[in-house]
Every structure is written in structure tokens, then in C-alpha cells.
């Protein structure tokens, strides 16, 4: 069965999540390639995981790495289709490299820095919105609708099984971003929260 909207899973670091999400027909799997992150995925483990899955876009996730560091890292991770970074200036030089670009940013930051928002015009960069608040107020909803005229919008906060279907249908939202989890032990993972959300989005 298909899902009601596009789904990106962030921070995948083991095969259990990757295979489960592939079976649920998510669109993108994100892997942290920044060595300072606790969710960093080594090139060898990345190859082990991605060797078992197919038909899914693979996203290289960075926080503040500079552009040259990103480019060097990508050489070690075959099959990457997208790059996500929390610094817009690190993404812009990657245009024209046959990669989808995702700018992960707090919606509050972008709402209050209009000059940053203006840089997104005609850049074909997807926005992944986060927030310290876990609810979508009317100001957020209006901003998302406006921002969607410049970029594709993926929502990465305030998502629960009870509201996922409604959020997926919100004007301006192209997809949802969910976080992967850690294994309890090799091959054993509690999927309850992630599964509840994905199952709520299943369509016949």
C-alpha cells in the first residue's frame, strides 16, 4: 500500500530501520555523514545497509560541515541522491551537481530572517522545517503556504499518529520528516511510534 504523502526518515543508522521503512514505501532515507554526530554512519555500515534496499532516495545529512567537507564525504557514500544541511550557504555551491538539495532550518528562524528567505528564490531547494514548538499555529500554517510558492516544504515537527494524515493534507506541505530510532540490540527495534505514524498514512 502507498502512503498518503512523501516521507523522509532522518538519522537511519541500522538495517532494521532501513528495511522496515523500505517495506512501508517511504520516499527518502537520511544518513548522517558528519563524524561529530552521535548518529554518524560509517561508509562500511552505509554500504551494508543500502545493499539491502532499492528504489528509495538516499539523503546525506550534515549539520554545519563546509561545502568541501561535504563533497569529500560524498565520494565515500555511493548512491546518494540528496544532500541536507542546516547551513544554506554550504548548500548553494552544490547546485548543478545532480543532487537534490534540502535546507533543514527552524521555521522560526526563517520567518524572522526575510533576507535569508529571499535567497531561496529560484534555487530549487527543498525546505525541511523544524521547530522547538510541537504544534502548528496559524502563523506557521500561513508561512508554510507562502513559502511553498518558492520551495517544496517538508514538515518535521508536531507529527503524531493522530494528526499525521491531516498534516499531510495541509496546504503547502509536500511531505513529512520522521526520525529513525536506535536498536535495542542488533536486529531488535521498538517500532511502535514510527509504525503508528506510517500506518496512519497508509492508503488502499
N, C-alpha and C positions, 0 to 999 in steps of 0.2 A: 504494500500500500504506500501511496505517496504521502508526503507531509503537506500541510496547508500553506507553508511558506518556506523560503530558503532558510537553512540553518547552518551556522558555523559553530563548531566546537573548539574552544580555545584550550591551550595548555595540555594537549594529549601527550602522555609520556609512557604509555604502555599499550601492549597489543590488545588487552581485554577491552579497553575503551574503543580503540580504533575499529575492531571487528564488530562490536555491538553497534556503534554509530553507523558503520557502513551498512549493516543489516537493516538499520532504520532509515536508510536512504537520505542521510544528511548530505549537504552540498559541499561543505568545506571542513577539513580538519586542520587545526592550527598547532604548530610545534614551536616551542621556544628555543631559539638558537643562540640566545645570549648567555654566555658562560657564567655570568654572575648571578643568574636567576636560579632559584631553588627548583624550578621545573625544567631546567636546561636538559635538552635531549642530545646525546652524543651522535655523531654521524653513523656509527655502527648500529646503535639501537634504532635510529631512524630508518636505516635500510632494512633491519629486521622487521620493523612494524609495517612499513609501506610495501614490503614484498608480499604481504598477505592481503592487501586491499587494492581495489581498482575502481575507476570511474568516479573518483572524488577529487576535487581540487585540493591541493596541499599548500598551506599557508606558512611562511616563515615569519615568526613573531619576534619582534625586537621592542625594547623599551626606549633606550636613548643611544644606541650604538650609532656611530657615524656612518656615512654612506660607504666609505671604502671598506670598513669592517663588515658591513652587510654584504657587500659584493664578494668579499673573500670567503665569507661563511657560505654563501650560496653555492660555491664551487664544490663544497663537500657534501651537499644535500641534493642529489638528483631528483628531478620531477617536481620541484617547487613551481607553482603556478602564480602565487600571490605573495606579496610582502606587506606585512603590517608593522607600523611603527608609531610610537607616541610623539614623535617629533616631525612635523610637516616638512621642515627644511631638509631633513635626511631622506625623505621620500622623493621630493621633486627631481633630483638628479637621476632617478631611476626610470623616469618616463622614457618611452621608446625602447625599453629593454625586453619587450614582450612579456611583461609581468603585470598582473593586476595589482593595484596599489590601494592599501587600506590605511586610513589615518584614524588611529584609536585616540579618542580625546574625550574629556569631560564635556558634557553638553553645557554645563555652567560656564566653563572657560570660553567656549566658542560663542555663547550668547553675549558675553561681555567683552569680547575682543573682535569687533567688527572688521578690523583691518586683517586679521587672520582669516576670517571667513571669506573676505574678498579675494584672497589668494587662491581659493578653491575654484573660482570661475573658470570653466572650460579646461580643467585639469584632468577630468575623468578619474577622479579619486573617490573611492568609496569611504563613507564615514561610519565608524563604529563608535556609537555614543555610549559612554559610561556616566555614572553619577554617584555621588556619595549618598544621595537620597534614593529610596527604593520605591518611589511612586511617581507616576507620570501626571504632573499637574497640567492645567490648561495652558500655561506659558510654554512648557516643554512641548506639548502637542502642537501648538501653533508654530513654534520654532522649527520643529521637525518637518511640518508641512511646507514651510517656506524653504528650508534647507534642501528638501527633496527636489526642488527645481534646479539645484546646482549639482547635486551628488546623489548617488544611491545611499540610502540610510539603513544601517543595521543597528537594531536596538539591543543593548547589552546590560540592561538593568531593569529591576522591577518585575521580572518574569517568574510566574508561578504556574503550576498546572491549571489553577482555577482561572487564570486570565490570559494564558498564552494564545489561545485561539482569537480572543478579542484583540490583543495587541498585534497579532499578525495581520489583522484586517484594518489596522489604524491607518488613515490616510498618510502617505509619505513613507511608510515603513516597508522596505523591501524584504527584510529578513530579521531573524533573531540570533543573538550570540549567547551560547551557554558555555559554562565552564566544565572541563573534564574533571575527573577526580583521581584519587590515588588508590592503588590496590591495597587491600588489607594484607594480602600476601600474594605471591605470584599466582596469577590465574583466578584470584578471588577478589571480587569488587562489589560493593553495595551500590546498585544502580537505581535505588528507589526514587530519589528526587529527579535525576535526569530522565529516567524511564517514564515517570508520571507526566513530565512536561512533553516529551516526544510523543507519547501515546495519546495525549490530549490533542495533538496536532495531526494525527493520522486521518486520512480521508480514504473513502472507498475508491 
